[in-house]
Amino acid sequence: MSNQQNKNITARASRPMTIAGAMGGLMRIFGARASDADLSARWDEIMGAEIARIAKLAAIKKTRNGGYNIAIRPANPAFALQLSYMADEIAEKINRYFGRSVVEKISFRK
């Protein structure tokens, strides 16, 4: 019976794997996931110390075409203007995290 099991294992290993299958496995191995829930859990790490110090993620809304509308809450209302100037940088960091362009809109809540 062990010979039969060895044949199945080698047959599976010799078949080509899709990129999504390979990357999904790697992502699980390293514990990294690209989802909206992970974005909120890893906000400080993704944004970096400067942005994370003055802004917290308030809401994420998925749109019909697979993008996201992001709502950010400044730590102090005085930071809202500064964050609006940093909106492109914030969108770039979020897009880099997801590996594709997903940010459609960034809004600020007071």
N, CA, C and O of each residue as an XYZ file, in Angstrom:
440
protein
N       0.808     -1.187      0.000
C       0.000      0.000      0.000
C       0.861      1.264      0.000
O       0.458      2.286     -0.555
N       2.019      1.201      0.607
C       2.869      2.386      0.641
C       3.381      2.736     -0.750
O       3.622      3.909     -1.037
N       3.557      1.721     -1.638
C       3.956      2.000     -3.020
C       2.890      2.813     -3.737
O       3.206      3.747     -4.475
N       1.641      2.462     -3.523
C       0.536      3.183     -4.137
C       0.519      4.645     -3.667
O       0.306      5.551     -4.472
N       0.739      4.869     -2.387
C       0.750      6.230     -1.864
C       1.899      7.030     -2.447
O       1.724      8.209     -2.756
N       3.074      6.426     -2.610
C       4.229      7.122     -3.180
C       3.978      7.532     -4.621
O       4.409      8.607     -5.036
N       3.286      6.695     -5.395
C       2.969      7.033     -6.783
C       2.060      8.259     -6.844
O       2.261      9.139     -7.682
N       1.065      8.322     -5.964
C       0.152      9.465     -5.945
C       0.866     10.758     -5.570
O       0.581     11.816     -6.131
N       1.785     10.671     -4.627
C       2.504     11.863     -4.197
C       3.384     12.376     -5.320
O       3.394     13.578     -5.590
N       4.123     11.499     -5.982
C       5.006     11.951     -7.062
C       4.201     12.428     -8.259
O       4.623     13.358     -8.947
N       3.066     11.823     -8.522
C       2.238     12.278     -9.638
C       1.728     13.690     -9.368
O       1.699     14.514    -10.282
N       1.330     13.983     -8.148
C       0.851     15.319     -7.807
C       1.983     16.335     -7.868
O       1.792     17.449     -8.355
N       3.136     15.967     -7.387
C       4.257     16.903     -7.351
C       4.767     17.222     -8.749
O       5.323     18.298     -8.969
N       4.589     16.312     -9.694
C       5.118     16.539    -11.033
C       4.187     17.388    -11.907
O       4.607     17.900    -12.945
N       2.916     17.539    -11.487
C       2.001     18.370    -12.258
C       2.322     19.839    -12.080
O       2.743     20.248    -10.998
N       2.131     20.653    -13.127
C       2.384     22.093    -12.967
C       1.376     22.722    -12.002
O       0.225     22.296    -11.907
N       1.837     23.726    -11.305
C       1.005     24.408    -10.323
C       0.675     25.801    -10.850
O       1.505     26.442    -11.495
N      -0.516     26.254    -10.578
C      -0.881     27.610    -10.985
C      -0.163     28.620    -10.095
O       0.257     28.295     -8.984
N      -0.029     29.833    -10.588
C       0.627     30.881     -9.806
C      -0.175     31.173     -8.537
O       0.396     31.352     -7.462
N      -1.493     31.218     -8.671
C      -2.336     31.489     -7.506
C      -2.176     30.395     -6.450
O      -2.144     30.681     -5.253
N      -2.078     29.168     -6.891
C      -1.884     28.069     -5.951
C      -0.550     28.149     -5.246
O      -0.461     27.905     -4.043
N       0.488     28.489     -5.989
C       1.819     28.614     -5.401
C       1.885     29.800     -4.447
O       2.416     29.678     -3.343
N       1.355     30.936     -4.860
C       1.410     32.126     -4.023
C       0.540     31.967     -2.782
O       0.912     32.422     -1.700
N      -0.607     31.330     -2.932
C      -1.469     31.099     -1.778
C      -0.767     30.247     -0.738
O      -0.873     30.502      0.462
N      -0.051     29.235     -1.202
C       0.716     28.395     -0.292
C       1.830     29.166      0.385
O       2.051     29.020      1.587
N       2.530     29.982     -0.378
C       3.605     30.791      0.208
C       3.063     31.794      1.210
O       3.661     32.016      2.263
N       1.927     32.398      0.881
C       1.339     33.372      1.786
C       0.949     32.697      3.104
O       1.128     33.282      4.173
N       0.422     31.480      3.038
C       0.066     30.761      4.260
C       1.314     30.408      5.068
O       1.315     30.513      6.294
N       2.380     29.989      4.374
C       3.616     29.618      5.066
C       4.174     30.799      5.837
O       4.576     30.657      6.992
N       4.201     31.970      5.203
C       4.782     33.142      5.851
C       3.785     33.891      6.722
O       4.161     34.855      7.389
N       2.537     33.478      6.732
C       1.545     34.094      7.594
C       1.025     35.422      7.083
O       0.379     36.154      7.833
N       1.283     35.749      5.850
C       0.829     37.024      5.291
C      -0.426     36.786      4.468
O      -0.529     35.803      3.734
N      -1.372     37.697      4.601
C      -2.576     37.629      3.794
C      -2.919     39.024      3.334
O      -2.678     39.997      4.050
N      -3.461     39.127      2.183
C      -3.873     40.433      1.667
C      -5.395     40.482      1.645
O      -6.019     40.112      0.650
N      -5.978     40.929      2.719
C      -7.426     41.075      2.785
C      -7.750     42.361      3.530
O      -6.884     42.950      4.177
N      -8.990     42.787      3.436
C      -9.368     44.014      4.130
C      -9.289     43.845      5.639
O      -8.989     44.809      6.344
N      -9.549     42.650      6.153
C      -9.432     42.421      7.597
C      -7.977     42.529      8.039
O      -7.684     43.085      9.097
N      -7.073     42.000      7.233
C      -5.650     42.109      7.554
C      -5.163     43.541      7.438
O      -4.268     43.953      8.176
N      -5.736     44.296      6.531
C      -5.344     45.698      6.404
C      -5.612     46.428      7.710
O      -4.772     47.203      8.168
N      -6.759     46.193      8.311
C      -7.066     46.871      9.570
C      -6.209     46.331     10.712
O      -5.802     47.094     11.588
N      -5.932     45.042     10.715
C      -5.120     44.457     11.780
C      -3.660     44.891     11.689
O      -2.990     45.036     12.711
N      -3.165     45.097     10.470
C      -1.759     45.434     10.268
C      -1.560     46.895      9.848
O      -0.539     47.228      9.247
N      -2.512     47.756     10.154
C      -2.497     49.153      9.730
C      -1.182     49.847     10.095
O      -0.557     50.481      9.245
N      -0.763     49.728     11.355
C       0.453     50.410     11.807
C       1.680     49.943     11.023
O       2.532     50.749     10.650
N       1.759     48.662     10.783
C       2.893     48.096     10.041
C       2.886     48.538      8.576
O       3.939     48.849      8.019
N       1.724     48.567      7.959
C       1.607     48.911      6.538
C       1.850     50.397      6.306
O       2.535     50.776      5.355
N       1.297     51.232      7.163
C       1.410     52.674      6.977
C       2.751     53.241      7.414
O       3.193     54.260      6.884
N       3.391     52.609      8.354
C       4.625     53.151      8.884
C       4.337     54.040     10.086
O       3.193     54.422     10.331
N       5.386     54.363     10.829
C       5.230     55.077     12.096
C       4.640     56.473     11.923
O       3.806     56.894     12.725
N       5.059     57.193     10.889
C       4.613     58.578     10.720
C       3.105     58.677     10.514
O       2.436     59.463     11.184
N       2.576     57.892      9.600
C       1.140     57.953      9.301
C       0.325     57.272     10.397
O      -0.722     57.783     10.796
N       0.792     56.127     10.886
C       0.047     55.393     11.913
C      -0.094     56.195     13.194
O      -1.062     56.010     13.932
N       0.852     57.080     13.473
C       0.807     57.904     14.680
C      -0.338     58.918     14.624
O      -0.926     59.253     15.652
N      -0.648     59.402     13.427
C      -1.649     60.469     13.315
C      -2.973     60.023     12.699
O      -3.916     60.812     12.642
N      -3.064     58.778     12.239
C      -4.295     58.327     11.579
C      -4.590     56.867     11.880
O      -3.684     56.037     11.939
N      -5.842     56.570     12.066
C      -6.313     55.192     12.250
C      -7.343     54.873     11.177
O      -8.058     55.754     10.700
N      -7.405     53.629     10.813
C      -8.378     53.179      9.824
C      -9.759     53.175     10.464
O      -9.963     52.530     11.492
N     -10.708     53.888      9.867
C     -12.069     53.967     10.408
C     -12.991     52.956      9.740
O     -13.799     52.317     10.413
N     -12.878     52.803      8.422
C     -13.774     51.884      7.705
C     -13.180     51.500      6.357
O     -12.414     52.248      5.749
N     -13.559     50.316      5.916
C     -13.200     49.832      4.581
C     -14.492     49.362      3.942
O     -15.223     48.563      4.528
N     -14.776     49.847      2.756
C     -15.978     49.414      2.051
C     -15.567     48.897      0.675
O     -14.953     49.611     -0.117
N     -15.917     47.647      0.412
C     -15.597     47.053     -0.879
C     -16.623     47.514     -1.910
O     -17.826     47.510     -1.649
N     -16.138     47.906     -3.067
C     -17.028     48.368     -4.129
C     -17.393     47.217     -5.057
O     -16.836     46.125     -4.952
N     -18.310     47.462     -5.945
C     -18.782     46.410     -6.863
C     -17.692     45.904     -7.803
O     -17.704     44.739     -8.201
N     -16.757     46.772     -8.156
C     -15.725     46.344     -9.108
C     -14.455     45.851     -8.420
O     -13.406     45.761     -9.058
N     -14.536     45.529     -7.122
C     -13.421     44.907     -6.416
C     -12.452     45.872     -5.759
O     -11.473     45.436     -5.153
N     -12.694     47.157     -5.862
C     -11.839     48.136     -5.208
C     -12.321     48.421     -3.792
O     -13.259     47.793     -3.301
N     -11.665     49.376     -3.148
C     -12.031     49.727     -1.782
C     -12.144     51.235     -1.621
O     -11.353     51.999     -2.174
N     -13.140     51.643     -0.854
C     -13.245     53.015     -0.375
C     -12.751     52.982      1.063
O     -13.266     52.224      1.884
N     -11.759     53.799      1.364
C     -11.103     53.789      2.660
C     -11.495     55.055      3.428
O     -11.425     56.159      2.888
N     -11.902     54.892      4.673
C     -12.187     56.033      5.554
C     -11.145     56.032      6.662
O     -10.923     55.017      7.322
N     -10.509     57.185      6.857
C      -9.445     57.329      7.839
C      -9.868     58.362      8.876
O     -10.439     59.401      8.544
N      -9.578     58.056     10.138
C      -9.899     58.984     11.231
C      -8.596     59.545     11.782
O      -7.779     58.799     12.322
N      -8.392     60.866     11.650
C      -7.194     61.493     12.212
C      -7.213     61.411     13.744
O      -8.276     61.475     14.362
N      -6.034     61.269     14.344
C      -5.938     61.239     15.806
C      -6.394     62.562     16.399
O      -6.917     62.606     17.513
N      -6.195     63.630     15.655
C      -6.594     64.972     16.069
C      -7.155     65.655     14.815
O      -6.555     65.521     13.748
N      -8.263     66.371     14.895
C      -8.824     67.010     13.702
C      -7.842     67.923     12.972
O      -7.993     68.172     11.776
N      -6.853     68.415     13.681
C      -5.856     69.282     13.052
C      -5.013     68.522     12.025
O      -4.427     69.134     11.132
N      -4.948     67.187     12.146
C      -4.159     66.389     11.212
C      -4.896     66.090      9.906
O      -4.292     65.553      8.977
N      -6.168     66.419      9.814
C      -6.962     66.097      8.625
C      -6.369     66.729      7.366
O      -6.296     66.079      6.323
N      -5.953     67.969      7.456
C      -5.372     68.635      6.288
C      -4.051     67.981      5.892
O      -3.805     67.740      4.710
N      -3.213     67.696      6.868
C      -1.934     67.041      6.587
C      -2.168     65.677      5.936
O      -1.470     65.319      4.988
N      -3.132     64.922      6.431
C      -3.434     63.609      5.859
C      -3.988     63.727      4.442
O      -3.722     62.871      3.598
N      -4.753     64.780      4.180
C      -5.275     64.948      2.821
C      -4.135     65.163      1.829
O      -4.229     64.742      0.676
N      -3.057     65.817      2.271
C      -1.886     65.975      1.407
C      -1.136     64.659      1.232
O      -0.414     64.476      0.251
N      -1.305     63.753      2.177
C      -0.619     62.458      2.132
C      -1.491     61.359      1.512
O      -1.104     60.190      1.534
N      -2.646     61.707      0.967
C      -3.592     60.715      0.450
C      -2.968     59.833     -0.630
O      -3.215     58.627     -0.656
N      -2.166     60.414     -1.519
C      -1.526     59.609     -2.572
C      -0.555     58.598     -1.981
O      -0.492     57.457     -2.437
N       0.195     59.007     -0.978
C       1.139     58.107     -0.317
C       0.406     56.983      0.408
O       0.838     55.831      0.374
N      -0.703     57.319      1.064
C      -1.506     56.313      1.768
C      -2.073     55.313      0.766
O      -2.019     54.104      0.995
N      -2.620     55.814     -0.349
C      -3.177     54.924     -1.383
C      -2.079     54.027     -1.961
O      -2.313     52.845     -2.212
N      -0.897     54.578     -2.170
C       0.210     53.795     -2.711
C       0.603     52.662     -1.761
O       0.870     51.545     -2.206
N       0.641     52.939     -0.470
C       0.995     51.911      0.508
C      -0.067     50.815      0.570
O       0.263     49.635      0.683
N      -1.326     51.200      0.496
C      -2.402     50.201      0.504
C      -2.362     49.368     -0.768
O      -2.514     48.148     -0.714
N      -2.160     50.015     -1.910
C      -2.072     49.285     -3.178
C      -0.881     48.331     -3.179
O      -0.980     47.214     -3.688
N       0.241     48.764     -2.613
C       1.425     47.905     -2.533
C       1.137     46.688     -1.663
O       1.586     45.584     -1.969
N       0.388     46.885     -0.578
C       0.020     45.789      0.310
C      -0.819     44.743     -0.419
O      -0.588     43.542     -0.276
N      -1.799     45.210     -1.205
C      -2.662     44.289     -1.940
C      -2.014     43.761     -3.210
O      -2.464     42.753     -3.755
N      -0.970     44.421     -3.691
C      -0.290     43.965     -4.892
C      -0.961     44.404     -6.181
O      -0.597     43.939     -7.261
N      -1.926     45.284     -6.079
C      -2.617     45.804     -7.262
C      -3.315     47.102     -6.872
O      -3.387     47.439     -5.691
N      -3.813     47.811     -7.832
C      -4.496     49.077     -7.565
C      -5.923     48.806     -7.086
O      -6.778     48.397     -7.872
N      -6.176     49.034     -5.803
C      -7.496     48.753     -5.239
C      -8.167     49.978     -4.634
O      -9.389     49.993     -4.487
N      -7.408     50.993     -4.284
C      -7.982     52.166     -3.626
C      -8.703     53.027     -4.639
O      -8.097     53.523     -5.588
N      -9.995     53.203     -4.439
C     -10.788     54.051     -5.325
C     -11.003     55.439     -4.723
O     -11.030     56.445     -5.431
N     -11.155     55.465     -3.393
C     -11.450     56.744     -2.738
C     -10.929     56.694     -1.312
O     -11.053     55.679     -0.626
N     -10.347     57.799     -0.876
C      -9.938     57.940      0.517
C     -10.699     59.131      1.094
O     -10.654     60.231      0.543
N     -11.389     58.908      2.193
C     -12.104     60.000      2.851
C     -11.631     60.082      4.306
O     -11.093     59.121      4.857
N     -11.843     61.233      4.902
C     -11.392     61.478      6.265
C     -12.584     61.789      7.152
O     -13.430     62.613      6.804
N     -12.646     61.130      8.291
C     -13.718     61.337      9.259
C     -13.161     62.090     10.458
O     -12.041     61.846     10.907
N     -13.961     62.995     10.954
C     -13.514     63.762     12.133
C     -14.105     63.243     13.392
O     -13.831     63.775     14.468
